[in-house]
């Protein structure tokens, strides 16, 4: 089985334009992502898919492989699908271009299930949430699973809602009826005794190559648009996403504040176990 990693990278990010070339520890961010992804033992090659000549030139300058794609794609997934069309691969991994601290072992864990499970079309990652702040944060996507490890639903809302703990609403909200189902902060603290862990979705995906092309042709769906979560399109079309549990937690760069935080982490020598920067 041959797996390739494709890193979608566009110039016009709303909150941080040009972020693939933002400097971190003396290198553009896309170089860090490429370098770490290339250390994944499961990947035969890594390719950057971009809509911008500046990113293309930067990747080739550090010896990376890059292709120019259409500027009209609706999402990074569509950009990955275009680039994957020219790759002879069985599995394609969509590697976020704004995660310069990505752990190559996380990529390997994403690809591994395809080796022994021919029924899989798509995999992704999740990590257990340990703070109330993450549970309450709508930018942190939550996922709930069935007993076989497949995603039931992804949401920006704190799911699952634990009714039986009796801590999900304030007393005055409870008296107001179902229209006031707003979790009180006291209900958001993860409970060690709970049989249902709260899971944070990590936006790293792997696809069978043919399924990726099919997915890119699907029209946006109502739940996808309501939550602004592209992966819900898969579930709404009756397909399944297998979720691999990991200890790796994503550190994304979406804002200038995120960039400053990652720069500070890199200055302190932060790197996942087994990762070599060079």
PEZI-V412683 format. One record per helix or strand of 3 or more residues. SS is the DSSP state (h for helix, s for strand). FROM is the first residue (numbers start at 1). LEN is the number of residues. Records with the same first field share a line. If there is no record, write none. Layout:
SS=FROM-LEN + FROM-LEN
This chain:
s=3-7 + 45-6 + 66-3 + 91-4 + 122-7 + 142-4 + 150-6 + 199-10 + 242-4
h=19-3 + 29-9 + 53-9 + 76-9 + 104-13 + 132-5 + 163-3 + 171-6 + 178-3 + 185-3 + 209-9 + 222-6 + 232-5 + 256-12
